C-alpha cells in the first residue's frame, strides 16, 4: 500500500487515560468543528480504564457477565455509535481516534479502514511480527487469523468526517476479554504484543511507531495542541 503523496497538518492530542464517555464527547466536539471548517484534522491517542463498548451492530448477548458483576469489577459498559460488535478497552492498549475529513485524502470508508489496518501491520513488523487481514473481518490479526491483536471500528459522518478508530493490544490484562465474545467471534482468540514477544515493549514506544506509520500512510505532519476543539 502506497503512502499519501501530500503532507497535511494533523493536530495530535494525547490526553492520557480518559474514561470512554469523555473521549467520545471530545471526538464529537472535534468532529463537529472539523465539519464546520473550524478545526484541523486531528488524531487523539490515549488509553481507557476497563470498559466494554458495544458497536452499532452489537449483540448484547456477547457481554457475558451481568451488569452488577461488571460494576463490582470496575468495568464500565457503554453503547457506542461506532461500527462493529463488542470490544474491550483497558490500560495497556494504544487507542487511536483519527478525526479526518476523508474527501481531501481521496479515501472512501473501506479504503480508510484498510489504511488504518496498514498502520498497525507496519507497526507490528517493526517488532518482527506478521500482522494480517482476515477477509470479511475488520482489524489486524496474527497466526493465520487465529488471534486478533488490534480491533478497528469507525464511524463516518454524512459530511465525510471520521470518528472512533483502533485499539492495539500492547500489554493489557488479556483476562478482561473473557468477559465478552470479542467482536462477536467465538472461535478466535485475542492476543497482545507482550504475549507474542514474551516481554512488554512499552506502550509509549509502540505509540511512537504507530505515529510514525500513521504519518507515512496519511501524509501527516503532527502538531501538538494544548486544547480542543
N, C-alpha and C positions, 0 to 999 in steps of 0.2 A: 504494500500500500504506500503510495507516494505521500510526501509531506505537503503541507499547504505552501503555496507559492508566494503569498504576500504576508508581510508581518503586520499584525494588528495589535493594538494596545489592549490588554486584558487586565482588569483590576483583580488583585489577589487578596482575599480575606482569609485570615487564619484565626478564628475566634477560640480555638482550643476545644475543650469538651463542652458541648452545648446540648441541652435537652432537645429532643426531636421537635416538639411543638415550636420552640423558639427558633430553631433553624428553619423550619418550614415557613414561619411567618417572615423571617428575614428573606428567604427566597422569593416569596410572593411580593414583598415590597420592592425588591430589586427588579424582579421581572416586570412589574407594572411600570417602574421608572424606565427600564430598558425599552419597553414597548412604546413609551411616550417620547423616547429620544432624550430622556433626562439622565440616563446613566449609561456607562460603558458596558461592554461585555465583561462578565465577572466570573471568577472561579472561587468558590468557597471550599476550603479544605479544613476538615475538622474531624472530631470523633464524637460519639454519643455515649451516654450511660446506657446500661442494659435496656433495650427497647425492642419490642416486636412491632413491626408495621405490616399492615395489610394493604396491598395494592388494589386497584380498581377491578381486578379480576379474581380477587382472593376468595377462597372458600374458608369461612370461619372455622370449619372442622379441622383445618390444618394447624390451628393453635391447639395444642394437645393438653394443656393444663387449664383448669378453671380460673376465672379472674381473681378469686380470693387467694389462691395459691401463688399466682404470679405477683400479686401485690405483696404477699408475705416475703417473696424473694426479692422484692425491689425492682421488678421488671415492669416497665410501662408498656401499654398496648395502645397503638394509635392507628386509626383508619386514615390512610393517606390517599391522595389522588394520583399517585404515580402509577405507571403500568406494572403489570405482574401480579404475583400472588403474595405469599407471606415470606418475610425475611426477618433476620435478627441482627441488631446492632449492639456492639459492646466496645468498651475500651480495648485498644489493640488493633482496631481497624483504621485504615486510611479511607475516609469517606470524602468524596468529591461531588460538589454540586455546581456544574457549569451552567451559567445563565447567559446564553448566547443567542444572538439573532442569526438564524441559520441562512437567511437569504444572501447576505454578503459573503458567506462562506461557500455558497453554491452547493449546499448539502440538503438532502431530504432526510426524513426521520430515520429511515433504515440505514442510510449511509452514515449518519451521525452516530448511531449505536455501534456500527461496525468500527468506526474510528475510535470510539471510547474503548472498545474491546482491544483494539490495536495498541492503545496507550498501555494497557495492562499487560498484554502479551510481550511488548518490548521491555517493560519493567521486569517481568519475570525472567526474561532472557538475560538481563544483567546479573541475575543470581544463578545462572546456569539451569534454569527451569524452562520447560517447554509448555507454554500456555496454549490452549486450544479452544476453538469454537465447536459447538455441537449444533448441527443443523436443526432449526426449529426452536432452539432454546437460547435466550439471551444470556450474556455473562461470559466468564472465562473459566475454563476447566483444565484439569490435568489428568494424567494417567489414562489417556484414551477416552476421556469423558467420564471417568469413574467418580471424580470428585470436583465440586465447584470451589474455586478459590476467590472469585470475585462476582458479586451479584450486581446486576445493572437493571435499573428501572427508571424510566424517564417520562416526562410529560412535555408535550409541545402545544403551546397556546395557539389560538386562532391567528395571532399575529406573527407566528413563527419563532417564538422565544422559548427556549428550553428551561425546564426546572428538573429537580431531582438528579440522579446520576449513578454513581458507582460506590461500592463498599468492598475494598480489598482487605482480605484477612491477612494481617501481618502476624500478630501474636495474641488474638483473643482467646478466651477460655472457650474452646470448642464444645464443651458440655452444654453451653447455652443453646446450641442448635437442636438439642434433643427435646426442647420444649415445643418445637414446631415440626411440621413437614416442610423443609426448606423449599421455597418456590413451588410447593405442591408436588414435588417429585420425591416419591418414597424410596426409589431404588438406586439413588445415587448419594454419595457421601459429601461432606463438607470438610475442607482442609484449610491449611494456612501456610504461609512461608515458613514460620517457625517449625511446624510439624514436618515439612518436607526437607528443610535444611538441617534439622537437628539442633538449631540454635535460633535465638531471637536476633534478627538482623537490625532491629531498631526501627520504630515507626517513622522517626524523623528522617533517617537515611533513606527509607523506602519512599517517603513522601517527596524527597528531593529528586529521586529517579522518576517518579510519576510526573512531577512538574516539568522535568526536562523533556520527557517524551510527549507530554501534552503540548508543550511549546513547539516541538518539531512538527507534530501532526496537525495542529490547528493554527500554526503561524503566529503564535502568541508571544508578545513581549510583555512580561509581567511588571506591574507596578503595584506596590503596597499602598493601601489606603487606610487612614485612621478611622473612617466611619463609613456607614452605608445607610440608605441607598444613595 
